[in-house]
Amino acid sequence: MSYVESPVETFKKFTLTPGWQNASHEELAHDFFSISNETNLGWDQYVYEERNGRLFDPVRKRTVAGTANGDVVEEDTVRQLEEWFLTHDAGVAVWISPRSKIRFYPEEKLALHRIAYKMDGQKVLLCTSHQFKAHFKNPEEIRRFVFTEDDKEESVFEIIDWLKKVSEKKVETEAKNPDKRKAEAEFYAHQYISGASIDQIIYHMTQTGFLGQNPVGCGGSTLSTSSLSYTETLIRSIGNEDQYGSLEFSCPKCGATNIRPFGRLISNCKHCGGDVRC
């Protein structure tokens, strides 16, 4: 049986790396939040932007391309994702990374991406990833491609339903207390920068459940679902308005609540089909 590093071992190892020792408070809080989500089998959430014609990571202040640590296949999929993002106004993209001892991925990971727009009109890529456990006949073939779909909630539901069916582990269908977890990540980042004991930080993380039991995929990489839609999950993370106003509204005909995609208007109620255009 192969050895799988525990979350405590992984976290302690990262505290000794220059990447964390020289990181800003924002970068550390981002990574701590990511690790908490992964070790608790939650959806890890992050956002990329378009900047100077490139896909850009606003937290680490660098382009996304060129960060695959020499993995030629992974770098190529990043380039595929970037090209798709830059040449489409809307859409959903999926990438699956199989487990790998060489790349230090203890389990499979699905990354789900969706094009959206901020209130000021800036184009962004909303991202979420979730670890799972499955067995593929040709895992290396799967990870070579980014799969794309039209921007439809049905496409997202199909992806999540597929993930729940193939995974041997539970797949969460909603973000659990993301604001609380982000606040805890901010607190632990402050403690780390202030020179607090690493063992004490880890002890507190494990006692509160911030650091879970699931192994970390790639160590601080860095946003759906049957009970909550992908858009609903994103609303919890980055707000409930865009350049057109509120994302959530009631149908004037049937009174049911509708939630539209970020950066897009809808013409008909998703429940009764009634006209909801102003």
Backbone hydrogen bonds, N-H to C=O, Kabsch-Sander energy under -0.5 kcal/mol:
donor,donor_aa,acceptor,acceptor_aa,energy
5,E,3,Y,-0.5
10,T,6,S,-2.5
11,F,7,P,-2.9
12,K,8,V,-2.5
13,K,9,E,-2.1
14,F,10,T,-2.2
15,T,11,F,-1.7
16,L,12,K,-0.5
16,L,13,K,-1.1
17,T,14,F,-1.5
20,W,17,T,-0.8
21,Q,17,T,-2.5
22,N,18,P,-2.3
23,A,20,W,-1.0
28,L,24,S,-2.4
29,A,25,H,-2.6
30,H,26,E,-2.0
31,D,27,E,-2.3
32,F,28,L,-3.1
33,F,29,A,-2.3
34,S,30,H,-2.0
35,I,31,D,-2.7
36,S,32,F,-2.3
37,N,33,F,-2.1
38,E,34,S,-2.4
39,T,35,I,-2.9
40,N,36,S,-1.1
41,L,38,E,-1.7
42,G,37,N,-3.9
44,D,42,G,-0.6
44,D,129,S,-2.8
46,Y,127,C,-2.0
48,Y,125,L,-2.4
49,E,56,F,-2.9
50,E,123,K,-1.4
51,R,49,E,-0.6
51,R,54,R,-2.7
54,R,51,R,-1.1
56,F,49,E,-3.4
56,F,54,R,-0.5
57,D,62,R,-3.2
61,K,57,D,-1.3
62,R,57,D,-1.3
64,V,55,L,-2.5
67,T,64,V,-1.0
71,D,68,A,-1.7
72,V,70,G,-1.0
75,E,71,D,-2.5
76,D,72,V,-1.9
77,T,73,V,-1.8
78,V,74,E,-1.9
79,R,75,E,-1.9
80,Q,76,D,-2.1
81,L,77,T,-2.5
82,E,78,V,-2.5
83,E,79,R,-2.5
84,W,80,Q,-2.4
85,F,81,L,-2.5
86,L,82,E,-2.3
87,T,83,E,-1.4
88,H,84,W,-0.7
88,H,85,F,-0.6
92,V,149,E,-2.4
93,A,113,H,-2.5
94,V,147,F,-3.2
95,W,111,A,-2.2
97,S,109,K,-3.1
100,S,105,Y,-2.9
105,Y,100,S,-2.8
108,E,132,F,-1.2
109,K,97,S,-2.1
110,L,130,H,-2.4
111,A,95,W,-3.2
111,A,109,K,-0.5
112,L,110,L,-0.5
112,L,128,T,-3.6
113,H,93,A,-3.0
114,R,126,L,-2.3
115,I,91,G,-2.0
116,A,124,V,-2.5
118,K,122,Q,-2.8
121,G,118,K,-1.9
124,V,116,A,-2.7
125,L,48,Y,-2.9
126,L,114,R,-2.8
126,L,124,V,-0.6
127,C,46,Y,-2.6
128,T,112,L,-2.3
128,T,223,L,-0.7
129,S,44,D,-1.9
130,H,110,L,-1.9
132,F,108,E,-2.5
141,E,138,N,-0.6
142,I,138,N,-1.6
143,R,139,P,-1.7
144,R,141,E,-0.9
145,F,142,I,-1.3
147,F,94,V,-2.8
147,F,145,F,-0.6
149,E,92,V,-3.2
152,K,150,D,-1.9
155,S,152,K,-0.6
156,V,152,K,-1.3
157,F,153,E,-2.6
158,E,154,E,-2.3
159,I,155,S,-1.9
160,I,156,V,-2.4
161,D,157,F,-2.8
162,W,158,E,-2.3
163,L,159,I,-2.3
164,K,160,I,-2.4
165,K,161,D,-1.7
166,V,162,W,-2.3
167,S,163,L,-1.9
168,E,133,K,-3.0
172,E,41,L,-0.7
172,E,170,K,-0.5
177,N,175,A,-0.7
181,R,177,N,-2.3
182,K,178,P,-2.3
183,A,179,D,-2.1
184,E,180,K,-2.1
185,A,181,R,-2.2
186,E,182,K,-2.2
187,F,183,A,-2.1
188,Y,184,E,-2.7
189,A,185,A,-2.1
190,H,186,E,-2.0
191,Q,187,F,-2.2
192,Y,188,Y,-2.4
193,I,189,A,-2.4
194,S,190,H,-2.0
195,G,192,Y,-1.3
196,A,191,Q,-2.4
201,I,197,S,-2.2
202,I,198,I,-2.7
203,Y,199,D,-2.4
204,H,200,Q,-2.3
205,M,201,I,-2.4
206,T,202,I,-2.5
207,Q,203,Y,-2.2
208,T,204,H,-2.0
209,G,205,M,-0.7
210,F,205,M,-1.2
211,L,205,M,-1.7
212,G,210,F,-0.7
213,Q,39,T,-0.7
214,N,39,T,-2.5
228,L,173,T,-0.7
233,T,229,S,-2.2
234,L,230,Y,-2.0
235,I,231,T,-2.3
236,R,232,E,-1.5
237,S,233,T,-0.7
237,S,234,L,-1.0
238,I,234,L,-2.7
239,G,235,I,-1.4
242,D,245,G,-2.1
245,G,242,D,-1.5
247,L,240,N,-2.5
249,F,258,N,-2.3
251,C,256,A,-2.7
255,G,251,C,-1.6
258,N,249,F,-3.5
260,R,247,L,-2.3
264,R,261,P,-1.5
269,C,274,G,-2.8
273,G,269,C,-1.0
276,V,267,S,-2.6
277,R,267,S,-0.7
